[in-house]
Amino acid sequence: MSSDLQQIRIGLTDNHACSYLPHLQERVAVTLDEHMHTSENYEVLLANGFRRSGATIYKPHCDYCSACQAIRISIPEVKFSKSQRRVLNKAKIFRWELKDTMDDNWFDLYSRYITARHRSGTMYPPKEEEFLQFSQNEWLTTKFMHIYDENKLIGIAVTDVMAHSTSAFYTFFDPDIDISMGTLSVLIQIQHAQKEHKQWLYLGYQIDECPAMNYKVRFQRHQRLVNQRWQG
């Protein structure tokens, strides 16, 4: 981390049940300095394993577990696998558009997604205002990658955009679509990052024990942050 960011103040949350590994306890370190809330500083923090939730910037800081590893894709070195190319070929009937705001009917799609895929999670039951607070903030450029089947909205990938990188913040989609929409949303964000000549696409955290996350490691070339060093 650059010298001007080494002295940031950090607060720790209390321990609570882990959202991904329920048999374990989790807590996070939260940045306390308001001056960190800029696009430039957040990009540096991303490179040091932090993420955001709304306007809160945090990093896993668990007592007895280090399963969460920040993961990112090197955009200049991207190589799509055969299976990823098949997803792109199947998705040729779709179109995508990056927007500053979400379409008016976004909450209907989000509700169907949460109800079908995450009924046991903390975001159920789906609440419109809760998701807006979770996904947006006033100091970072956040875009919304809309995916359409003809004129029907089938997916939205919330994407943070910075000078040298983008960050896949959250994706929701039509749970009835017969295609890997999670993989497709990352592929589309990769294509956008290539078009904009970005260096990195951040994918959040990888937890190998969590099967729902394992699609992330199939993107090449990816790197993981291990002991504060990017490896891959």
PyMOL commands that set and color helices and strands:
alter all, ss='L'
color gray80, all
select helices_A, chain A and resi 3-5+34-36+39-46+75-77+82-93+106-117+128-135+181-195+211-218
alter helices_A, ss='H'
color red, helices_A
select strands_A, chain A and resi 10-12+16-17+25-26+28-31+51-53+56-60+69-74+94-99+141-149+152-161+165-173+200-206+222-226+229-231
alter strands_A, ss='S'
color yellow, strands_A
deselect
rebuild
show_as cartoon
